Amino acid sequence: MKKMAILYCCLLLQVLYSHAQEVITIAELPGKSFRGISIFKNTIWVSGSQGTVGRSADKGKSWQWYTVEGFEKTDFRDIEALNGHTAIIMGIASPAFILKTTDGGNTWKKVYENNHPSIFLDAMAFKNRKEGVVVGDPIHNKIFIAETKDGGSRWTESNRLALANAQPGEAFFAASGTNAAWSRGRYYIASGGLVSRLFIHDKTRALPVTQGNKMTGANSIAIKGKTILIAAGDYENKDKKDSAFIYSTNGGKSWAYPQTMPGGYRSSVCFAGKNKAVTCGITGVDISYDNGQNWKNISATSFNTCAYSRQENAVYFAGGNGRVGKVKL
């Protein structure tokens, strides 16, 4: 009986363990592609192609879908939720736009426009509800930065971060809106292409990830204390694992490869509670229980971006075919 009880407990734990790792699809909008996601308490926001924004105020149970009037052809690849009703969306290519809503997505106000023929916006990062930056590809080797100090209502081009000049073939990917982050009093920005580097204000650090081609390099950054996770890869060789993910435990001074790598190209990574992290990409979703040192695949479903909800201890995903997913941890 004792052996049977132990066996039963083990089986029960396995069931609970597997259930906790199940990635489920909670919404689909065929024909759309989502690369932006942001969470404020119980409200989930997503953004993407064809001027599309989605909002759920009940932890993903029901959704409101909007096509922003006048921007039906705009690809909104990043979204930042400032509260349950206020969000900022970023349209990438010339003309590039930033829009803001304060009424849950019913109406949007254009707060920034850039018509430079080479403008291409990649990601936004906010350090609080008022101050943030938007990062864009280099123009004449100068990395584009604009900043806001009033919750995204006004944006000003700025060189305050004193970023180094871009190297030939170096740019940024608008893959998930997560290659820029604020942590420990600084903005961190990860580049890719022929060269892949981490910018920390006026300092740069080389990243030992796949690089050297136009579609290679870092896509996403997650920071917790001195631990930094970088998701990367080769978009044209999606199963390539050998240098598609790195981590640092000393604030980026040195880097290591996981003992067990994720399943190839990954476009987004986020921390998900104590010692946990989740990464996603075209070939699936992986989870780590040791801050990125080892990864386990938990889904083959394709997603572009992910975000952690502390309210639920869950990770939300958004990707192609208008798919939104969720995993409870």
C-alpha positions as CSV (number, residue, x, y, z in Angstrom):
1,M,0.0,0.0,0.0
2,K,2.8,2.4,0.8
3,K,4.4,1.7,-2.6
4,M,1.1,2.2,-4.3
5,A,0.6,5.5,-2.4
6,I,4.0,6.7,-3.5
7,L,3.3,5.7,-7.1
8,Y,-0.1,7.5,-7.0
9,C,1.5,10.7,-5.7
10,C,4.2,10.5,-8.4
11,L,1.6,10.1,-11.1
12,L,-0.5,12.9,-9.7
13,L,2.6,15.2,-9.6
14,Q,3.3,14.3,-13.3
15,V,-0.3,15.2,-14.2
16,L,-0.1,18.5,-12.4
17,Y,3.3,19.2,-13.8
18,S,2.3,18.6,-17.4
19,H,-1.0,20.5,-17.0
20,A,0.9,23.5,-15.6
21,Q,3.0,23.6,-18.7
22,E,0.3,23.4,-21.3
23,V,0.2,26.3,-23.8
24,I,-3.4,26.9,-24.8
25,T,-4.7,29.1,-27.6
26,I,-7.2,31.6,-26.2
27,A,-7.9,33.7,-29.3
28,E,-7.4,33.6,-33.1
29,L,-7.9,36.3,-35.7
30,P,-7.0,34.6,-39.1
31,G,-5.1,36.7,-41.5
32,K,-3.5,38.9,-38.9
33,S,0.0,38.8,-37.4
34,F,0.8,40.0,-33.8
35,R,4.2,41.1,-32.6
36,G,3.2,43.4,-29.8
37,I,2.0,42.4,-26.3
38,S,1.7,44.2,-23.0
39,I,0.0,43.5,-19.7
40,F,-1.4,45.7,-17.0
41,K,-2.9,43.7,-14.1
42,N,-5.9,41.8,-15.7
43,T,-5.8,43.7,-19.0
44,I,-4.0,42.1,-21.9
45,W,-3.1,44.2,-25.1
46,V,-1.8,42.9,-28.4
47,S,-1.0,44.7,-31.6
48,G,0.0,43.8,-35.2
49,S,-0.6,43.9,-38.9
50,Q,-3.4,45.7,-40.8
51,G,-3.8,48.3,-38.0
52,T,-5.1,45.7,-35.6
53,V,-5.2,46.0,-31.8
54,G,-6.8,43.6,-29.3
55,R,-7.7,44.2,-25.7
56,S,-9.0,41.8,-23.0
57,A,-10.0,43.1,-19.6
58,D,-10.7,39.7,-18.1
59,K,-7.5,37.7,-18.3
60,G,-8.0,36.7,-21.9
61,K,-11.5,35.2,-21.6
62,S,-13.0,37.7,-24.0
63,W,-11.6,40.2,-26.5
64,Q,-12.3,43.4,-28.2
65,W,-10.7,43.8,-31.6
66,Y,-10.0,47.2,-33.3
67,T,-8.8,48.3,-36.7
68,V,-7.4,51.7,-36.1
69,E,-9.2,54.1,-38.4
70,G,-6.9,55.6,-41.0
71,F,-4.1,53.2,-40.2
72,E,-5.5,50.0,-41.8
73,K,-2.3,49.3,-43.6
74,T,0.0,50.0,-40.7
75,D,1.9,47.3,-38.9
76,F,1.8,48.0,-35.1
77,R,4.7,45.9,-33.9
78,D,4.9,47.1,-30.3
79,I,2.4,48.1,-27.7
80,E,3.0,49.5,-24.2
81,A,0.1,49.4,-21.7
82,L,0.3,52.3,-19.2
83,N,-2.9,51.2,-17.5
84,G,-6.1,49.2,-18.2
85,H,-7.4,51.9,-20.6
86,T,-4.2,53.7,-21.8
87,A,-1.8,52.2,-24.3
88,I,0.8,53.3,-26.9
89,I,1.2,51.6,-30.3
90,M,4.1,51.9,-32.7
91,G,3.9,51.7,-36.5
92,I,7.2,50.8,-38.0
93,A,8.0,52.0,-41.5
94,S,8.0,55.3,-43.3
95,P,5.9,57.1,-42.5
96,A,6.4,55.8,-38.9
97,F,3.7,56.5,-36.3
98,I,3.1,56.4,-32.6
99,L,-0.5,56.5,-31.4
100,K,-2.1,56.7,-28.0
101,T,-5.5,55.7,-26.6
102,T,-6.9,56.6,-23.2
103,D,-10.3,54.9,-23.6
104,G,-9.5,51.3,-24.0
105,G,-8.8,51.4,-27.7
106,N,-12.0,52.9,-28.9
107,T,-10.2,56.0,-30.2
108,W,-6.6,56.7,-31.0
109,K,-4.6,60.0,-31.2
110,K,-1.5,60.3,-33.4
111,V,1.3,61.6,-31.1
112,Y,4.3,61.1,-33.4
113,E,5.0,60.9,-37.1
114,N,8.3,60.6,-39.0
115,N,8.4,60.7,-42.8
116,H,12.2,60.2,-43.2
117,P,12.5,57.6,-46.1
118,S,14.9,55.5,-43.9
119,I,12.9,55.5,-40.7
120,F,12.1,52.2,-39.2
121,L,10.9,51.9,-35.6
122,D,11.7,48.6,-33.7
123,A,10.7,48.7,-30.1
124,M,9.5,50.9,-27.2
125,A,10.6,50.7,-23.5
126,F,9.2,52.5,-20.5
127,K,11.0,53.0,-17.2
128,N,7.8,54.2,-15.5
129,R,4.3,55.4,-16.6
130,K,5.6,58.7,-17.8
131,E,9.1,58.2,-19.3
132,G,10.0,56.0,-22.2
133,V,11.9,55.7,-25.4
134,V,11.4,54.3,-28.9
135,V,14.3,52.7,-30.8
136,G,14.7,52.8,-34.5
137,D,17.2,51.5,-37.1
138,P,20.3,53.6,-37.7
139,I,20.1,56.6,-40.1
140,H,23.5,57.6,-41.4
141,N,25.0,55.3,-38.7
142,K,23.2,57.1,-35.9
143,I,20.8,54.9,-33.9
144,F,17.4,56.5,-33.8
145,I,16.0,57.4,-30.4
146,A,13.0,59.4,-29.4
147,E,11.8,59.9,-25.9
148,T,8.7,60.8,-24.0
149,K,8.3,62.3,-20.5
150,D,4.6,62.7,-20.4
151,G,3.2,59.1,-20.8
152,G,3.6,59.1,-24.6
153,S,1.6,62.2,-25.5
154,R,4.7,63.9,-26.9
155,W,7.9,62.4,-28.4
156,T,11.2,64.2,-29.0
157,E,14.2,62.9,-31.0
158,S,17.1,62.6,-28.6
159,N,20.8,61.7,-28.2
160,R,20.6,61.7,-24.4
161,L,21.6,58.0,-24.3
162,A,24.8,58.8,-26.0
163,L,24.7,55.5,-27.9
164,A,27.7,54.5,-30.0
165,N,27.4,54.7,-33.8
166,A,26.1,51.6,-35.5
167,Q,28.5,49.4,-37.4
168,P,28.0,48.5,-41.1
169,G,25.1,46.1,-41.4
170,E,24.0,46.5,-37.8
171,A,20.4,47.3,-37.0
172,F,17.5,46.2,-34.8
173,F,14.6,43.7,-35.3
174,A,11.0,44.6,-34.9
175,A,10.3,41.0,-34.2
176,S,8.6,41.2,-30.8
177,G,9.0,44.7,-29.3
178,T,11.3,43.3,-26.7
179,N,14.8,44.1,-27.8
180,A,14.8,47.3,-25.6
181,A,14.3,47.3,-21.8
182,W,14.8,49.5,-18.7
183,S,16.6,48.0,-15.7
184,R,18.9,49.1,-12.9
185,G,18.7,52.8,-14.0
186,R,19.6,52.2,-17.6
187,Y,18.1,51.4,-21.0
188,Y,19.4,48.1,-22.5
189,I,19.1,47.7,-26.3
190,A,20.1,44.6,-28.3
191,S,21.1,44.8,-32.0
192,G,21.3,42.3,-34.8
193,G,22.2,41.8,-38.4
194,L,25.9,41.6,-39.5
195,V,26.8,42.7,-36.0
196,S,25.0,41.9,-32.7
197,R,25.7,44.0,-29.7
198,L,24.2,45.1,-26.4
199,F,24.0,48.9,-25.8
200,I,23.9,50.1,-22.2
201,H,23.8,53.9,-22.7
202,D,27.2,54.9,-23.9
203,K,28.7,51.4,-23.4
204,T,28.5,48.5,-25.8
205,R,29.1,44.7,-25.3
206,A,29.6,42.2,-28.1
207,L,27.1,39.4,-28.1
208,P,28.3,35.9,-29.0
209,V,25.1,34.9,-30.8
210,T,24.5,33.9,-34.4
211,Q,25.3,36.9,-36.6
212,G,26.9,37.9,-39.9
213,N,23.9,37.9,-42.1
214,K,21.0,40.3,-42.5
215,M,18.5,38.2,-40.6
216,T,20.7,37.0,-37.8
217,G,21.4,38.3,-34.3
218,A,19.6,39.3,-31.1
219,N,15.8,39.7,-31.0
220,S,14.9,40.1,-27.4
221,I,16.3,40.9,-24.0
222,A,15.0,40.1,-20.4
223,I,16.7,41.5,-17.3
224,K,16.4,40.5,-13.6
225,G,19.0,42.0,-11.3
226,K,22.4,41.2,-12.9
227,T,21.0,38.3,-14.9
228,I,20.4,39.0,-18.6
229,L,18.8,36.7,-21.1
230,I,19.2,37.3,-24.9
231,A,17.0,35.4,-27.4
232,A,18.4,35.4,-30.9
233,G,18.9,33.2,-34.0
234,D,18.9,33.0,-37.7
235,Y,15.5,33.8,-39.2
236,E,16.4,32.0,-42.4
237,N,17.7,28.9,-40.5
238,K,15.0,28.6,-37.8
239,D,16.2,25.2,-36.4
240,K,19.8,26.4,-35.8
241,K,20.4,26.2,-32.0
242,D,24.1,26.5,-31.4
243,S,24.3,30.2,-30.6
244,A,20.6,31.3,-30.7
245,F,20.5,32.0,-26.9
246,I,22.9,33.4,-24.3
247,Y,22.7,34.5,-20.7
248,S,24.8,36.6,-18.3
249,T,24.9,36.6,-14.5
250,N,27.1,39.7,-14.2
251,G,25.2,42.4,-16.0
252,G,26.6,41.6,-19.4
253,K,30.3,41.6,-18.6
254,S,30.5,38.0,-19.8
255,W,28.2,35.5,-21.5
256,A,27.4,31.8,-21.5
257,Y,25.4,29.4,-23.6
258,P,22.7,27.3,-21.9
259,Q,23.6,23.7,-21.1
260,T,20.3,22.8,-22.9
261,M,19.4,25.2,-25.7
262,P,15.9,26.3,-26.7
263,G,14.6,24.8,-30.0
264,G,16.2,27.2,-32.5
265,Y,15.3,30.8,-33.5
266,R,13.6,32.7,-30.7
267,S,12.1,36.1,-31.0
268,S,11.1,36.9,-27.4
269,V,12.0,36.0,-23.9
270,C,10.6,37.0,-20.5
271,F,11.3,36.2,-16.8
272,A,8.3,34.4,-15.2
273,G,8.7,34.5,-11.5
274,K,11.4,33.0,-9.3
275,N,14.1,31.3,-11.4
276,K,11.7,30.8,-14.3
277,A,11.8,32.2,-17.8
278,V,9.9,31.5,-21.0
279,T,11.1,32.0,-24.6
280,C,9.1,31.7,-27.9
281,G,9.6,31.8,-31.6
282,I,8.5,30.4,-34.9
283,T,9.3,26.8,-33.9
284,G,7.7,26.8,-30.5
285,V,7.9,27.7,-26.8
286,D,10.5,26.7,-24.2
287,I,10.6,27.1,-20.4
288,S,13.6,27.4,-18.0
289,Y,13.5,26.7,-14.3
290,D,17.1,27.9,-13.6
291,N,17.2,31.4,-15.0
292,G,18.0,30.4,-18.6
293,Q,20.7,27.8,-18.0
294,N,18.6,24.9,-19.3
295,W,15.5,24.9,-21.5
296,K,12.6,22.5,-22.0
297,N,10.3,22.6,-25.0
298,I,6.6,22.8,-23.9
299,S,4.9,23.6,-27.2
300,A,5.5,23.4,-31.0
301,T,3.0,26.3,-31.6
302,S,4.5,29.3,-33.3
303,F,4.5,32.7,-31.4
304,N,6.4,35.9,-31.9
305,T,6.2,37.6,-28.5
306,C,5.5,36.8,-24.9
307,A,4.8,38.7,-21.6
308,Y,4.5,37.6,-18.0
309,S,1.5,38.3,-15.8
310,R,2.3,38.6,-12.1
311,Q,-1.4,38.8,-11.3
312,E,-1.9,35.2,-12.6
313,N,1.6,33.8,-12.6
314,A,1.0,33.1,-16.3
315,V,2.7,33.9,-19.6
316,Y,0.8,35.3,-22.6
317,F,1.9,34.9,-26.2
318,A,1.0,36.5,-29.5
319,G,1.9,35.4,-33.0
320,G,0.9,34.7,-36.6
321,N,-2.7,34.0,-37.8
322,G,-3.9,36.3,-35.0
323,R,-3.1,33.7,-32.4
324,V,-3.0,34.6,-28.7
325,G,-1.8,31.9,-26.2
326,K,-1.4,31.4,-22.5
327,V,0.4,29.1,-20.1
328,K,-0.2,28.9,-16.4
329,L,2.9,28.4,-14.3
